[in-house]
Amino acid sequence: MRLVQPKIVSLRSWSEIHGHAKNGWLYRGQRDASWVLQTSLERCCDRQRFLPDQRVVIENELSREFRRGYHQYASHVPGVGALLEWLSLMQHHGAPTRLLDFTYSIYVAAYFALEEASGESAVWAIDASWAIRQAELAMRKAGKPETRRLLESLEDEKSEDNVAKLFLQKPYVRTVMPLNPFRLNERLRIQKGVFVVPGDIRVPFMQNLDWAGSGRHRDHVVKIVIPRGLRNEGIRQLFEMNISRTSLFPGLDGYATSLGVYHPIFSVDHWVWK
């Protein structure tokens, strides 16, 4: 099995994270630095021990079931061809999908890495322009020559069904592609979110990422390891930047949860020892 080997860097101080904030890069925080990148659909299928070819059927059935029931819970129903918007809604509400959440903000990603970390956490970084170029190349080689036109048309809400031509119609292409639906939901907008979408769900996300670059990732896929000792400072600095669960998840639940992650009272400077 091919497996991407990202460039790995470890922060020696929290201030070093600023040097990894780059325009055009995508970031994902994970609370355990040893974890690989996996979609919720991949994890679900692994738990149920589905065979690789069965995963395509599972995805179709879950999507169909969600679309059938969604109107009972919301007034706005996306069009039948708005595949990416449907998948985005499924992801938002916790259904298994092929989408993997990233963000354009390294600081938002760092918060998600640190929030529940008990050891080393990590922020994965992917060069978006590189990923798009590699995906276009892979899809053209696989016999999908209109990839560029189809991608450009996604900016038109009436052409979202082109996503199906890229990802759901054979041949399935092992690659990854940064994408967003035309209509952004609240979470995507607030968290500066973006999805990275694997082209072939019959294999793990990491294999899709590896095939995307033909093994050449050193300058385009980076894992930034955050040592456990930097967690408290990182959480405090992010709180001062107004990055917390309160701001990322507006509403009472986000606010209440944030109190258990960081509050100024947690700082030793607020305690007077007698």
N, C-alpha and C positions, 0 to 999 in steps of 0.2 A: 504494500500500500504506500502510495506517495503521500507525504505529509509535509506541509509547508514549515520551514524553519525561519521564523521571523528574526529580525535583528532584536536582540534583547539588551535593554539598558536599565540600570537600577538607579533610582534617585538617591543621592547622598544627602540632599537637603531639599526641603519643600520648594524653595525658590527655583530649583532647577526645572520644575515643571513648566515654567513660563517659556523656556527655550524650545519646548516641544509643541507649542501652540503655533500652528501653521495654517495659512489660508489654503483652502482646497483639500484639506485633510479631514478624515472622518474618525471619530473616536468612540470607543465602547469601554465602559468600566465593568470589571468583574471582581467580586469580592475575594476570590481565591486566585492567586497568580498561577496556579498549576492547571487551571481549567483551560480547555481548548474552546474554540468558538463553535457553538451548536445552536441550531434553531429549535424553537419549541416543538415543531413537528418532528424533527429528528429525535429529540429526547422522548417524545411520546411514542414514536414507533420503536425506539430501542427498548422502552419499558415493556411494550406489548410483543416484542420479538417478531415484528413483521419482516418479511423478506424484502430485499431492495425493490423489486418490481411491484410489490404490493403498496408501496408508499405513494405511488401516483394515484392509485385507486382510492386510498385512504384520504389523500388531500382533496380529491374531487368530491367525495362523499361528505366530508366535514364542511366544505364550502357550500355544497348544495343544502345541507341541513341548516346551516346558519342563515342563508338567504331566505329559506322558507319560513323561518321563525322570527326574523329580525323585525318585521313590521309590527309585531305585537309589543315591541319595546320602544320604538322610535317613530317619529312622524316623517322624517326625511329618509327616503329609501333610494339608494344609488341605482343608476340604470343597470340593466342586465349586463351590459358589456364593460362596466367599470370595474374590471377585475382587481386592479390595484387598490382602489378605494374599498372594495369589499374585504380584501385581505387586510388592509390597514385597520378597518373596524374590528375584524376578528382578533387581530393582534392587540388592539387597544383594550378589548374586553376579555382577554385571557384565553382565547381559543388557540389551539395549535396551528401554526402557519409556517411557511417557508421563509418568512421575513425575519431578519435579524436587526434589532434596534441599534442604531448608531446615532451620533449627534455631531454637529459641526463644532461644538464647544468642548474643548479638552477639560474645561472646569466642570461642566455638567457631568461628563463621563467620570471624572475623578471623584465627584460626589457619590455617584452610584458605586464606584469601586470601594470607597471608604465607609459608606454608611453602615454596613453590617460586617465589616471585615474583622476577623479575629486573628489574622496572621498577615502574611504578605498578600497584597492585592495587586491588581494590574489594570492599566489602560492600554487597550489595543488601538493602534493607529494605522489607518490605510490611506494611501495617496489616492484620492478619488479620480483624478484625471488619468492616472496610470491604470486604475481598475477599469475605467470606461474604455480606454484604448485597447486594453487586452481583451475585454469582453467583445468589443466590435470585431477584432481580428479573429477571435475564436469562432464567433457566430458566422462570419463570412466564410471561413474555412469549412464550416459544417454545412454550408449550402443555404445560408440565410443572407443573401447579398443586400437586402434592403434594410439591414439593421440600423444604419444611420438615419434613414428617412423615418423609420418607425419610431426611433427614440425621439427625434425632433418633434414628431407629431404628438407626443405625450403632453406637450405644453398646451394642446387643445383638448378641452375636456370631452369633446365628442369623439376623440380618437384613442381613448384609454384601452379599448378592446385590442389594440395592437400589442399590448403586453402578452396576451394569450399567444400571439403568433411567435413571440420571442421565447416564451418559457414553457408553454403547455403543448405546443405542437412539435412532433418529432421532426428532425432528430433533437434529442435533449443534449444540450451543450454544457460541458463542465467548465464553468466560469462563474464569476460573481459580478453583479451590476448594482451600483448605487441608484436608487429610484425613490420617487415619492409620488403619491397620487396628486391629481390636479387640485382637489379640495383637501386641505389639511385639517385634521381634527385638532382639538384644543391642546392635547398633549404634544403632538408633533410641533405645533407652533411655539408653545412655551418652552419646550426643551430643545428647540432648534434641531429637531429630530430628522432623521433620514434612514431609509431602510437599505440594507445590502442584501441582495436577492441572489440565491444560488440558482444556477441554470439547470442542474440535474439533481433532483432530490433523491435519486436512487443511491447516491453516495454521500458521505458526510460533507458538511459545509467546508471543513478544512481541506478536503480533497478538491472541491470546487475552487477554492482559493489557490491551491497549489497549481492546478491545471491552468488557471487564469494567467499565471506568470511563467509557466513552464519551468518552475523551480528557481526563477530569478526574482527574489523578493527583498534582498537585503536592504535596499534603499527605499522600499515602498510599503513594507509591512513591518511594523515595529511594535514590540511589547514593552511597555514602560512599567517596570516593577516598582511598587511603592512599599518600602519596608514598614513593618508594623509600628516601629518607633516614630514614624512620621504621621500616623493617623490623626492624633489629637490636634497637632498643629495644622494639618491639612483641613480638617473639619472646621476648625476655628477660622482659618483664613477664608474658606469658602463661605462661611456664615457671614463674614464681614463683607463679602462680595454679593450678598443677598442670594446665594445659591444654597438652598436647603429644601427639604421636602415641602415646606410651606410654600415656597415660590414655584417649585416644579410640579406640585400637585395641589392647585388652588382648592380651597374648601376646608371644612373642619377636620376631616380625616387627615389631610396632609399636615395641617397645623399641629394636631394632637400628636401624631407620630413623630414630628420633628422634635418635640420636647424630650423624647427619649434618646435622640441622637446627639444633639448638642444644645446647650443653653449656657449663657455666660456664667451661671452659678456653678457649672462644672469646672470652671477654671480655678486653679489653686489660688490665684491672685485675689479671689473674692472671699477667701477664708481667712479669718484672723484667729491664729492659734494662741491659746492662753495657757 
